[in-house]
Structures are given as C-alpha cells and as structure tokens.
Amino acid sequence: MNRGSSGVRPGVRWGSGFWGQLVLDRVHRLFVIVILLQLFQCFRDYWWEETYSVLYGVLAVTAVCELAFTRWYGVRLALETAAAIVLAAAYSPFYQWIGWPDNWKQAAQWNLFYESHIASLHPFFELAVGAVLTVHFLSRIGRNRSLMLTVLMTSIGVMATVDSFFPLELWHNIAWIVSAGLGWLVILHLRELRARHPDSWEALAERPIDLALPAVAVISLLLLSGVFMPRAPALLEDPYTIWSEAQGREVPSLAGEGGVLGSSSGSSVKSGSASSGYGRDDRNIGGGFDFDYSPVMTVQTNRRSYWRGETKAVYTGKGWGDLRQPVSFPLGNGGATNFFIPGRSENAKTEKITQTVTILRKDRLPVLFAAGPATRVGDLESDANGSLILNPEEWELKFRRPARVQTYTVESEVTMLDRRALRGVAVPAQGAASIDLSPYLQLPDSLPSRVKELAAKVTAAGTNPFDKAELLEGYLKKTYPYNNKPDLSKRKSADVTDAFLFEIREGYCDYYSTAFVVMARSLGIPARWVKGYASGVDPAKTESLRFGGVPDDPDGPGTYTVRNADAHSWAEVYFEGYGWIPFEPTAGFSVPLPVPADAPLELETDPAASKAPEAAADEPESIGWGLPAAGAGVVLAAAAAFFLARKRKGHLLWNRIRYAGASPDQRIIRDMERLLKFLKRRGLKREAHETMRESFRRWGDKFSSLRTDFDGILVRFERARYGKDDGGETDAREFAAAVAKLRKAL
C-alpha cells in the first residue's frame, strides 16, 4: 500500500480525525497545566512538600483525563475530583474512619465527623480542587485569542513581579511560561485556520510532521535558550532591594559561607554562582561561591576571636532552622544582657573580651556580632536602638527589624578551653541538665544510618564526650579537602550531610560544621550550628611582621578587618557547668579560644589516629618495589605518585610521603616554592632586582582585594625562614590552607 512521505495515507482526513481533535481541541490544556505549575513555584518556600505532591498528582490525573476524554465533561470532572480526595487523604494526617453519625440531628456528632474526616484534608483538598477548576476555567477562556494572551501576559507579569520584589529566582519558570504560551498560540492559529479556511487546513493536515516540526523546533530552541542562558549582571538596583530598604526591612543575602548558596538539590546548583557573605536563610545549604574580599566591619578588641551572629538548632536534612518561639527580652539597664553559662561550675574559667565594632557598609544588620556570650552592649549607634532584643539561650543579639548600624561596643565572657576539666564532664541524663538538651540532640528520621555508623567508628577510641568531639573535629579536617566550588554532580543523597561525607567528599564551612553537629548528635552529644565571621586580618600586625617585628601574642589586642570572605560557620558542644564550647571542623581554620595558664601542653595527634576505619581501608596501598628491573620500578613509582597526588582519597597519604622527615618550617618553605612557580604561570613573575617583600607588595597592589592574603602568606613564610623557633604543625597547615585559598582566588 502506497503512503505519502509524511507517513499518512492519501485520502485520510487527519485534521478532522482523532489526532486532529487531540492536537487542536485538547493539547492546549496541557499548556495551561504547564503555566499553572510554574505559578505554583512562587510558593516553594511557603508550602509543604506534601502540598506539592498532592498538586502534582492531581494535575497529572487531570492531564490524562483531559487528553483521554473529550465530550464527557462530567466524567472528567468526577475523576479529577476523586483524585483530589484520594491524594489529599493520602498525604494528610487522615484519622481512622469512625463511621457516619448515629443521629443526624446532633451537632456534636456532626462536628466529630467533620473533625475526623474532613478537617484533616485541609488545605490539601481545597488547593487540589482549586487547581483542577483553574485548569478548566483557563482552558475554556483560552479558546479565545485575546483572552489567551491576557492569561499569558498576566502570568508573565506575576512571575516577573515576584522575581523582582522577592528573593526568588524565577527566570527558568518564566521561560517555561513563554514557551507554553507560544505553543498555545500555535494551537489557536491552527484552530482558526481550520475554521476559516478548511480547504487550506486539510491540505496542511495531510503533512502533520512538516506542519509540527518547525513549531516544535522554534519553541524548543527558545526554551533551551531561556533555561540555560546565563543571566546578565544587573545594571540597576533590584526593585526588591529599593523597596525593602525604603520600608526598613531586611534585604536577604542569598549567598556566602554561613548563608544560602541556592538550593542544595543535587547538581542543579551552579558552583560559583554566588559570592561569599553573611546570609540569613539556611534552609537549604550547599552550592558554590566566589570569594568576595570587600570589608564589612572592623573590630578593635583585646583578643582575637570568632564573631558569632546566630545559632541554628533544627536540622532538616537539607539545612538549618530556628527553634520555635524562643524566649527573648529587651536590653536591660546599663546595657546588661543577663546572658549566663547554665549551671556554671566553680572550676569554669572565663576571660573577658571587649570589642568595639565599626560597620563599614550601609547594609541593614539583623544581628550584632560578638565573641561568645555577651554580658553588656553599649555605645550602640544605629537607626533602631530600641528594637534590640536578646535571646539568652542562643546568645543572640537581634533587631526586631534589621537596622543600619554605625558602631557599638560589646563585652563578652568567654569560657576558656580547659581540656583536662572538660574531659571529666559527661552528658547529663535526660532532665538533669540545666537547660533542655532535646533540641540539640534532634535528628530527622530520614538520616541515613551510614552517617551514624561512621561517627561511631571515628570516635571509637574516645572515652568521654570531649575526646569524641575532638576526634570528629580532627577527622573532618584531615579527611575532606576544602573547596568553595565542590563538584555537586556527585551528589545522589537527599541528605546534605550524607552527601558531603560519602559522595561529594569536599566542600566549605557549611558542609563541615553541619556534618560535625549531625555526627555529634548521633552519638548523643548535644551540639548546635553557629554562624558569623572568622577573625579577619589585623593590618597593623601584618605590616609589623613584614618589617621584622614579632607580636608577643598573635591572638592578643588588635584591630581586625572582617571581610565578606570571612563569613563562616562552626559548631558548639554543650558541657554541663561550662556551657557551649566552640569546635572548628573546617580544614584550614582554627577557632582562637583562650586557654588557662596552667593548662597542659597538647601535642599534635597523628592524622591517622582519627581516620575512620573504612576511610583508612580506602587509602591506596603502599607502592610496591618488587619489579626486577630498576627502570620499571622508577616508572611505576612516578606513576603511583602522580595518581596519589591527583586522587582525593590518596591526598593525605601523598602528603605524608612528600613531607616525610620535613619539619613544619621546611614544609612551609617548600609550599612557598611551589606557590612562586604557580604565580609565575599566572603572569606574576619576580623581577631579578626584587626582594621577596617587594614582589609580594607589588602583587598585592595589583590585586588590592588580595593584599592581606599576600601579606599573611609572606609573614608566615618569613617567620618560618628567618625565625628562631621552629613552628608547629598548626602553622604548616594554616600556611597550606592560605596558599590554597590564594591559588583559588587567582
């Protein structure tokens, strides 16, 4: 039997047959559903996941019914309503069926029936039925071109407004709406052609592929361009920022360490799509970012510290949330905060730290930053002095509404790190602690068991909570490389901690600190997540070291410049009688805690001692030298060394081999030699007449945002090269981390 080139038999009236009715009379309903789904995305931070499951399910049933049945409107509507009821009952806390009322005239029985069978469906049933009715309404009015264009332009306008005035990224959703609208217009054009010019329509309908292919190709190209095209930088201030600042409201930061880096749902997050800085929304952590070295504030203090801002206690598997209804009160007379260490032991030693903070930016601050629990706040200059409220349990100094702050002074009482005393503190029994510890032991039921198993293996040698916490801290630091742009394509797990530990296996502070808190809680050790800023840099100390001066106390008095790149997150563990003690699990960082004068010297532990058994088993085996030919042995050794240097799992072993027998100062000198070679490849070549200081000064002037990093590396190198005393393991690790950070920035 002969067929035409399009595969349609001659004489078959495709345009008036089944396929013609399917395309012209029904497909536009699918476009309506696509547009509706994009509008639903505006509520993604406000609706529950169950709500989306119900809506997606009922719209899928609606799509099938609308395509399968044309004339039986009542049947379609009945099936779609039944789907709404079933899905709402499946995802809601539906109570057991208790039967119909015995007496239809008694209001009490009707109320019981309503509460047991109907009220529990709220709001899932209403939203599902509303979505179905909206599909039918828009499909009916969408048969008219003018009304269809009104629906399309209204949808685009709503999405564009929400995208501009709220902290949501909806560009991809707008691209989907435009593409669906174009497809809808094509269908309406073909319907109009069929009605006005039936002969021309029948001629075109004889070649359906030739008719559909150009439209599909153009719409697909438009959709792909809209979804994958990078967004151009804004030339004007975002309307949301202007409007929020005019209303005195917070402008959320959507990026940075200690903040939000976008969604953490697998590889959809683009590494490096954000800049470092202090953010507020931590519901979804992960992603990647670029370092931003612009200054945020200066802190004049008698001791270098971490500057804590907020505490988060509720772990969801995706990120962090606040405790519900925390106790808060206004600032007391004389600026007293009345923060305290619960059940403080007589043996708990503390140090008073005074800080004068000067804010260098005009952004509105949600919190004041301080070293540990603040005891007094004074000299506050802001546009909302009276709106400062205190949260004593979480040691937070918050504004009721974010405020512009010029300067303030805060006094903190920080518990000293007395390892010997802390090792004697056990986790209190339930109800025996000075505070309710249950929020700080919370973990979601969805947490994979292998996270708990790894935590138990890592800390098997610990005999008390403090030693177990230090084992966790050391394991995370020494096992997982720091990377501000981790490879998220490796992520499969829905839990961010599980993904970091077993799949991504690299990251930045949010990953390390989250993993530490989750693993500690799995061991029954109360812990919480903290965010704020790392210490920053003291330009005066850096300059003094450059010219041969050596500070008596590197953690002593100074004026520290804190930059966006110093935004950071870490962890705190609770010890009865001593309060919350900071722990720093992030590779290349160390929290500057004061220690008692009579504290015993802590020796650096062997990195292998804190390595988990399963991680140690994954390390590459030692290089074999059993080949008879010496030349072949050399080749194999070189290949193995290259492999170990490249593979993340062999990174630690390779460093052990490479630095075998070298002192920490010798390691710093070797790392400096490698850095100079790297800088030369980047075009930063040392001139023959220049000293090391002159070269680094010239490079720092060329890259002003990295000047303090160049200075810090030079100071550490000069101390190792010309200092009288040999540095410690910590100095070598911090130098390696500083070098790695500079290399990534360049």
Beta strands, then each sheet from edge to edge (+ up, - down):
strand 1: 295-301
strand 2: 307-312
strand 3: 314-315
strand 4: 320-321
strand 5: 329-330
strand 6: 350-359
strand 7: 364-368
strand 8: 374-382
strand 9: 388-391
strand 10: 396-415
strand 11: 527-533
strand 12: 558-563
strand 13: 567-575
strand 14: 579-583
sheet 1: 5+ 9- 10+ 6- 1+ 12-
sheet 2: 2+ 11- 13+ 14-
sheet 3: 3+ 4-
sheet 4: 5+ 9- 10+ 7-
sheet 5: 5+ 9- 10+ 8-
end
